[in-house]
Amino acid sequence: MKFTEPAGTNPIDRMTVVGRAQDRIDGPRKTSGTAAYAFEHHREAPNAAYGWIVGAAIAKGRIRSMNLDDARGAPGVLGIVTANDAGPLAKGNFNTVKLLGGPDIDHYHQAVAIVVAETFEQARAAAGLVRIDYDRARGQYDLAEALKTAPLTGGKDGKPGKPDRVGTFESAFAAAPVQLDATYTTPDHSHAMMEPFASIASWDGDQVTVWTSNQMIAWGRGDLAKTLGVPKEKVRLISPYVGGGFGGKLFLRADAVMAALGARAVGRPVKVAMQRPLMANNSTHRPATTQRIRIAAAKDGTIQAIAHESGSGDQPGGGPETAVNQTKLLYAGPNRLTSMRLAVLNLPEGNAMRAPGEAPGMMALEIAMDEMAEKLGMDPVAFRVKNDTQVDPEKPDRRFSQRQLVRCLEEGAQRFGWSQRNAKPARVRDGRWLVGMGVASAFRNHMNMKSAARVTLGKDGRVVVETDMTDIGTGSYTIIAQTAAEMMGVPMDAVDVRLGDSAYPVSAGSGGQFGAANATAGVYAACVKLREAVAQRLGFNSADLTFADGKVTGGNRSVSLRDAASAGPLSAEDRIEFGDLDKSYQLSTFGAHFVEVGVDAYTGVTRVRRMLAVCAAGRILNPKSARSQVIGAMTMGVGSALMEELAVDKRFGFFVNHDLAGYEVPVHADIPHQEVIFLEEADDKANPMKAKGVGELGLCGVGAAVANAVYNATGVRIRNYPLTLDKHLDRLPAIA
């Protein structure tokens, strides 16, 4: 199905199942412990051995020698695989660096060997006996230093790029009566998902099956095949349940490669769960940024010029953290400049983490908007509203498909009690607590991606949906069941959903806030084709049929849906593909975050007291799971604002706090009541479901709302995340 025109009225608009709060259909299995995650496929891969990954102890250099004798002779050891005996390995299309190091080392904790043994304990003990001698080389680990000579991105043939410009920023900025020029920093972040990177690999001749924890099955399958040098048809990836990913499991990682190499070497299934202390340095992370923002406005608050310049680092061949994305689209202004610099660093690979680009970009931009509002003497909500735009500021002839940012801000302000906020900082106290409120806009683009599914009507009247879409804890099983139930006119408990297997049609996958809308649109397309087959089988001449209550009705005739499969199951497969609507319209999601904090006047400790998110993100397919997505994102936003930071050892090139003891994330005691409001919206320019993503919108802006609330509480402006107490303790208002 090709989606080339705005969606008209269709069966989803009935919203008898879609759009209603539904319990997660995978919930009972997960809460009872019967949902098999990657490390738990014991029946499918019996007699599995255990692998333990050995990580490099340097960040850059070469392996001079490896002594494996003691490890090979340890109890229970079945085999050891290193780059010396793994055979030729390629680098996957989505990997910046190779997943098995040696002799050259690209980053700290890069996998250099896997030790396979009968038991987990034996593999771990033997891995401790591997002796490696390194030649350490000099590397670049200091982002601030590297950015001094880093080129602008966007150039061709290895040449530096140029800033993106609209109008004449410099002269407009210089001429404006009110100006802001400030620099903000965000640190490196770890995904820190609950389920580690884990895989079980099993070979059958020249074919390998890998049960793994992966968000994008087709990407992972293709890159594993390329890495191992085998045809893609010989590789099967299975990932029915994923215990969190946040972008860290978008791509093939070392656990899958090392499990496959280990299994091939010892001739039996091998299971690998990457040890937690290895994960931060071995896998990808959100790169740190340094962002300069300049805003100039007329005295009435109209933005006349805006510039956002960001710098980040990555391995050679990597890409930048696209922190200027939202600034291109969020606020009006005739004179604009955006640019990105990319420094080469020998730290672990930087790549996508939940809401890449907008998450750290909004952390800077939305503080700058607050600072500018203060300079103008304007309310921060009013300043944002004044500079709203219904068209792409860089391409004014291109309208937003839907944009309810102003409504999000104004309804959020009313619901949160914003009118009671004291605009003068450090004026509100509650005992020993300095109390403040903060606001930030929320913004995240919607992306259209191809997505396919197969839908089958069985003789028993049940509908089976198969697609390689994954459920990373987001509720994919449920919204896909809702879609099929709505389209085929059956109750949800008559739908069986099968996900996460490369044997199924290729979906959009989970990530980038594109999964739900595109995957369900693919199911919609397959159901349209199945409805046509049902109509033909039942002898209906008209395509204008109603599928409801287990029946197919057209004209004066009504037939049981089950009758269509009485002569045998009916199956249909299709995918959603997109035309150029996204070129004619800007597809984005919008929202507003409101936060109240208390800062202890004696200790400087910050506690979040209240949070509210108002979201406009197209049709909400399941308000219950959507709310869970948003409050989870809000929680992550609190973490990035107040505590999360991978500390870089700039001497030796690694993240020091590479476990959950040193890398702090929010716990229940850190998170207060969270309220979420979804505005009524159905975006007919997006897809037949009229839905867009919402899971990452809930994160974009939260950090800045917290930072702005801390400033309102204390009068101390912090521009460097996280907002730890050492950054404002000596500047807090006098206690007496």
N, C-alpha and C positions, 0 to 999 in steps of 0.2 A: 504494500500500500504506500503510495506516494502522497505525502501531506504537502500540498502546494497552495491551498486556499484556506482562509479562516474556517474553522470548524463550524458547521451548522448544527442544527438540532440533531442529536443522535441518542442511542439507547442509554448512554451513561447519564444523560441529563435527567433521567427518571429519579436517580439517586435514592433508590430503595435500599441499596446495600452500600454503594460507593458514597462517601461523604458522611457516613454514619460512624459513630464511635464503636469499634469492634475490638473484642479481646484478641490478643495475639494467638493465632492457631498453633504456633510453635511453643507457646508458653508452658503448657502441661509437660511437654517432653523436657524442656530446659529445667523447669523447677523440680522435676522428678529424677533428673540425672540420666535420662534415657536418650537424650540427644547426643549423638556421637560427634565430638569435635575431632580435629585432624589427628591427634595422638591416640585416639580411642577406637580405631577400626580394627579391633582384635579378630573378629570373625572373618573379615574380608582378607586379612593379611596374617594368618596364623604363624606361630613360631617365629615371630619377628625378633631380630637382634636389636641392640641399642647402639646408637652412635653419639659420640661426644665431639663437638667442634673445638679444635685448637685455634685460638686467635693470635694474630701477630702481636708481638710485644714492642714493635716500633711503628712509627707513623709513616716513615719514608726510608727506603734503602733496599738492601738485598739480604736474602738468606745466604749466609756463607756455608753453613753445613747443618744437617739435621741428624741427630743420633736417635734412632728408633728402636735400638736393640732391647733396652730395658722394657719399653712399652710393649713390644711384640712378645716378650717372654712373660708378661704379666698374666695372672690367672684369668681365664675366660676370653682372652683376646682372640678375635677371629680374623682381623685384618686391619690394616692402616692404609689410607689413601692420601697421597700428597700430589702436588703438581707434577712431581717426577714420574709418577706411575698412573696418573689419571687419563693419560692420552691427550690428544689435542682437544682443547676446549675453546669455544668462541665466546664472545661477549654478546649478551642479549640486546635487542634493539632498544629496550627500555632501561637498560643498566648503564650507568655512567662509567663504572669501573668493573673489572672482572670480579667474580664471586669467589674464586679460589686463587689466592695469592701464591707467588713463588715462581722463580727466585725473586722477582721484583715485588716489592710491597708498596701498595698504594695508600693505605691508611691503617691506623691502629685498629687492632682486633679484626682485621680482614682474615677470613678463614684461610688457614694454611695446611690443615690436615683434618681428617676425621678418623677417630679411633672407634672400631666396632667390636663389641664384646657381647657375651651372652646376657649380661644384666646391665642395668643402668649404672649401678655402683661400680662394676668392674670397668666399664668404659670410662667413667669419670676418673677412677684411680689410675688407670693406665695412661690417660691423657696427661696426667700430672708427671709422668715419667719421660715424656718427650722432651728432648734437649735440643734447643735451637740456638745457633750462633749467628748473630746478625752483623752486617755492616750498616750502621746508621748513617743516613744522609741528611743534609740540611733541608728543612722544609719551611713553608710559609704558613703560620698558624694565627697570625694577628690580623684580624679584619681591618681595623683602623689603619694600620700601617700599609696593608696591601691596597686599600682603596685610594691611597695617595697617587698611585700610578695606574690604577685600573681603567681600562677603556670603557666607553659607552657601548652598550649592546645595540644590536640592530644593523650593524654594518655587514657588508658582503665581502667575500673573498678574504676573510681575516682582517678586514679593515675596521677601525672603530666606527660606531654609528653616530647618529646625530639626535638631538632632542626632538621630540614631537612637538610641533608648534601650531597654534592658531592665533592669528593676530600678532601684535607686537608686545610681548610680555614685559620686557625690560623697561621700555619707555612708559608704558601704562602703570607699571608698579612704581616707578620713580615719581610719577606725577600725582599719584593718589594721595589724599590727605591722611588716610589711616592705613598703616602698614604693619605687617607681622613677618618676621624672618626668624625662624627657630629650627633647631635640629633635635631629632628624637631618635632613640635607639631601642631596638628590641633584641633580646638575646636568642641564642640557639634553643630550640625546644625539642623534646623527645615525645614520641607518640605514646609510650608508656601504657599500651593497651593491656588488658587483663591476660588474654591468651597469648603466650609467646609465639614466636615464629616456630611452627611445628609441621612436620611432614612424616609420612610413612611411604616408602617406595618399594615396589615389588616388580621384578622382571619376569616375563614369560617369553622366553626366547629373546627376540630382539625388540619386544614391546615392553614398555614400562608404564605402570599405573602409579600415580602419586596422589595419595590423600593428603591434602595440604590446607593451610589456612591462607586463603588468597581472595582478594576482592574482585579481581578481573581474570576470569578463567581463560578466556581466549588469549589475552596478552601473556599470561603465565605459561600456557601450553606452547605457544609459538616460541617464546624465549627459551624455555627448557629444551625444546627440540633443537633450536639453533645452538645453544650452549653445548649440548651433548653431541651434536653433529649427526642427529638421526632425523628421519622424515617425521613431519608433524603428525602424520597418520599413525605413527607408532607410539605416540604419547597420549595418555589420558590423564586429565586432572579432575579430581573430585573434591568438592568443598561445600558440603551441604550446610554446615554451620560454622560461623566465624566469630570468635570471641573478641570482637573489636579490631579495628584496623586503623582508622583515622588517616588513611593514605599511606601508612607504612607497609600495607600489604597489597598495594596496587600492582606491585611489580614482583617479578621472580626474585627470591632472596636465597641466601646461602643454605638454609635448612633443606630446601627442596633439591638443590643441586648436590649437596653432600650426601643426602639420603640416597639419591639415585646412584651416585658413584659408589657409596658403601655397599648398597645392595647388589650392584653388578659385581663388585669385587669378591664378596663372600658367598654369593649364590643363594641368598635368601632375603626375605623382607627386612628392611632396616628402618627403624623409627628414630627421628631426631627432634628434640625440643631444645631450641637454643636457650642456653642458660641466661637468666635475667641480666647478670653483670656484663654479658657480651653484647646485648641488644642495642644499647645506645650508640656504641661506636661501630658495631658491625653493620648496622642497617642505616636507612636514611633518617634524616631529621629535618625540622624546619630551620632554615638558615637564619642567622642573625642579620639584622639590617641597621643601616644608618640612613636616616631620612631627613632631608631638608625641605621644609615647606614654607612658601612665601605666599601671603595673601594680601591684597590691597583692595580697599573699598572706599566708596563715597561715604560721606558722613551719615547718610540715611541707611547705610548698611548694604547697599548694592555692591556685590563683588565686581570689581573691574579687572582684576588680574589674579591668576592663581598658578602657582608652580609647585610641582612635587618631584623631587629628585631622590632616588633611592639607590643605595649600594649594598650588595651582598656578595657572598663568596661561594665557590664550589670547586670541586675537582676539575682538572682539565677536561674540556668537552662537556661540562655541565651547563646549567642555565641559571638565570637569576631568580630570586624571589620577586615576583611581579607585584610589588607593593604599591605601584602607582595606578593599578587597574581602576579602582573606584573613582579616583580623582578625575579621570577622563569623562566620567558620566554623572557624578552625583550632584554637583551644583552648577548653576549657571555662571557665566562670566565670559566676556568676549575675547579676552587675551589670556592664552593658556600655554603652559610648558610642562612637559613630563619627560623624564629620562631615567635610565637605569644603568648602573655600572656593575660589572661582574669582575670580582677579583679571583684569581686562582689561589685556592687554599688546598693544603694537603690534609685537611680534616676529613672525617667521614663524609660521604656523599650527602649533599643537600637536595631535597626533593619535596614532593607534595606532602603537606600535612593539613588536616582539616581546614577548609577554606583557604588554600594557598593563595597568596597575593593579598586578598582583601582583609584577611584576619590581622596580619601585622600592619598593613597599610592603613586600615581604619583606626588602629591603636594610635597612630600618629596624627592622621588627618583630623580625627574628631576631637583630639585635644586642641589642635590648632584652631579649629572652628570655635571652641569655647574661649580660647585666649583672644581671638579676634572679636567675639561678641563682647567681651569685657572691655576691650579697648574702645569699642563703639558705644559702650554704655547700653547695650541691648540685651534683652533676655535671650539666652542661648537657643531656646525653642523658636522664638520669633525670628532670630537671625537665620536659622536654617530654613524656616518657612519662606522668608523673603527671597531666598536664593534658590527656590525650587525651580525646576524646569520640566516641561513636558516633552522636550525634544533632546536629542543627543547634542550636547553643547559643541562638539567638534563637527557635527554634521546636522545642522538645524533642519534639513528637510527630512530627517529620519526621526519619526516619533517613537516614543515608548509604546509598546503594545498595551501596557497598563502601568500606571504609576500612582500609587496612593500614599506616597511618603508624607505629605502634609497631614492627611487624615491619621496616619499612624502616630505622628508627633502630637497632634492636637488631642486626639482621643486618649493617648497615653498620658499626656500631661493632666488631663481632667481626671482620669482614673487614679493616677498616682498621687494627686494632691500637690501638683507642682506649684500652684499659686501660693502655697504656704512656705515655699522655699525662701530663705533670706539670701538676697543676691550678694550681700556683703559677706565675704568669707570669715570663718572663725567666730561667728556671732551666736551660734546655737549650741547649747550644752545640755547634756542629760547626765547629771552627776559628774563623774570623772570623764565622761565621753564627750568629745567634740563631734557634732553631728552635721552631716552635709548630704546634699542631693546632687546627682549628676545625670546628664542625658547624653546620648549619642545616637545618630542615625545608624540604621542597619542597611547594608546593601550587599547583594551578591548576584552575579549574572546567572542566567539560565542558559544551559547548553543543550542543543539538540544532538542526539546521537542515534545511529541505526540500532535497532533492537528487534530480535526475532523470537518467536515462540511457536510451539506446536500444541494444538488443543485437540483432544480426542473425546468423543461421546461414546461411552460404552453401552453394552446391551442392558446393563443394570441401570442405565440412566445417569450414571455418574460422569462428571466431566474431569478429565485429567489434563493438567497444564505442565508442559516441560519446557524449560529454558535454562541456559547456563547462568542466569542471574544469581547473585549471591545474597545471603541475608547476614549482614555483619552486626546483627543486633538491632536493626532498624525497622523490622517488620515487613520485609519483602514478601514473605509467605502470605501474609494476611492481605495486603493490598492487591496482590496478584489474584488471590482467591476472590476478593471482592469484585475485581474487574470481570473475571470469568462468570461469576454468579450473576452480576448485573446484565452482562451481555447475553447469557444463555437462559436467563429467567429461572434459575434454580437457587435453592438456599445455599449458603456458604458451606454447610456441612455435607453437601453433595459434590464438592470440588476437592480434588486431590492435587496438590502443588508439589512438583519435583524440581529442585533447583541445584545449581552448583556442580554440574557434571559436563565435561567437554563433549560428551556424547549427545548433548541436547543442542538445539539451535542457539546461535551466538547472540547474546543480549548486550545491552549497554554496559552492564556490570555496575558495581557499587562504587561511587566516588564522585567528587566534584559537585554534589547536589544534583547530579543528572540522572541518578539511578531510578528513582521511583517513577517519575513522569515518563521517561523513555521506555522502561521495562514494561509498565502497564500499557503504554501505547502499542508496544509490540504484541502484547497479549490481545489487546483490542483488535488489531489488524488480523490476527489469526482467528479470532472469534467471528469477525465479519465473514471471513471465508467459510468457517464452519457453519454459520447460519445459512449461507447460500447453499451449502451441500445438504443441510437438513431440509431446506425448502424444496430442493430438487427431489430428494428422496421421498418426501411426503406428498409431492405432486402439487405444490402451491405454484400458481402462475404469477402471482404478484410478489414483488420484493418488499412491499409495504406490509410487513408482518410484525406482530408483537410476540415476544418471548417473555412469558411471565408465569409464575406459579407452576412451573414444570410443564407448561403447554405452549403450543405454537398456534397463534390465532391470526386469521386473515379473512376478511369479509365476514360471512356467516358461519365459517368453518373453524373448529378448534380441535386440535389433535395433540395427544400426549407427546412431549419431546422424546420420551423413551421409545416410542414406536419407530422413530427415525432410525434407531440402531438395532431394531429387531432382526434385521437380516444380516447384521454384522456391524462392528464399530465403524464410526465415521471419524476421520482425522483430517485436520487442515493445518498447514504451516504457512506463515507469512511473517513479514517484518515491516516495521515502520521505517520509512525513509523520508527525508525532508528536502523540500525545494528551497526557494530563496526568500521565504517570508522573513527569516531572521536578518536578511539584508535590507528589507524594506522597513522592518520594525526592530527596535532594540528590546530584547527580551531580558528582563531583570526582575529581581525580587527586592522588596523594600520593607523596612521596619523601623522601630524605635526602641531603644533600651533606656530604662530608667532605673537608677540604683540609689539606695540610701546607705551610707556607711557611718560607722562610729569609729573614731580614732582615740585611743586612750591617751589622755593629756599627759600622763606620767611616763608611759612606756613607749608610746608611738605605735603600738599594735593596732592594726586595722581589722575591723569586723564588718562584714556586709550584713545589713539589717533587713533590707527589703529589695526585691528585684521584680521588674515588670518588663515583658517583651510584647510588643504589638507588631504583628506580621501580616504583610500582604503578599501572598505567594501563589496566586492562582487557586484553583480548586484544591481544597484539602481533602485528600482521599480517605484518610482515617484520622479524625481529630485526636483520638486517644494516643496513637503511636506518634503522631506529629508533635503533640505536646511533649511526649517523652524525649523526642529528638531535640526539641528546642531547650528544654530545661537541662538536658545533658550538655548542650552547647553553651548555655549560660554558665554552667558549672565550670566548663573548660575555660571560659572567658575569665572567670574569677581567678583560676589558677594562673593563667598567663599574665594577669594584672598584678597579682600579689606575691607569687612564690616561684613559678616555674622558670628555671634557668639552667641550662647545661654549662657548667663552669669549664672553661678551656684552659688547659695547661699549655701556655704559649712557649714553653721550653721544649716539650716533647710531643706536642700535637695530639692530645686526646681529651675527651670529656672526663673530668675527674669523678663527678658524681653519677656514675653509670649504674645505679641501682635505685630501688624505690626507698631506700633509707636516706640517700643523699639528694635524690631528685624528688622534690616535694610536689604533690598534687593535692587538690582539695579533698577533704573528708567530710562526713556528714556534719560535723560540728562547725565547719566553715561556711555551710550553705543554709541560708534562711528560707523562708517561704518564697516561692517563685510563682508568679502569675503569668499566664500566656493568653493573649487574645489574638484570634485569627479574624481578619476582616473578610467579609463576604467578597469573593472574587472568583471569576472563571475566565481564564485567558484563552480566547478562541484562536489567537495567533500562535500559540505555543505548540499544541498537538490536539488530537481528538479527545483526550481526557480533559483538556483545558486546565491542566495542572502544571505546576513548576516545583522546583525543589524548595525545601525549607530547613533542612537539617543543619546547613552551614550558615544560613542567615542568622540563626540563633546565636552564633558566635561573633559575627562581624559587628564590631562596635562595643561589645561588652567591656573589654579592657579599658577603653577610653571613658566609658560611662563611670566605671569605678574610679579611674584617675581624676575625672572631673569632680566626682563626689568627694574624694579625698581633699582636693584643693578647696572646695566649698567649705569643708569641715575645718581645715587647718590654715588656709591662706598660704600654703606652701605648694608651689607648682613643681611637680616632678616630671621630667621628660625622658627619663631612662628607666625602662622596665627591667625587672619587676619592682613594684613600689614597696620595697622592704623598709623597715623602720629606720635603718641606718641612714637613709637618704633624706629623712626629714626630722629626725628626733631632736637635733640641735637647733632647729628653726621653728619648733612648735611655739604657740603662744605661751606667755608666762603663766604659770599655774596660779600664782597669787597676784 
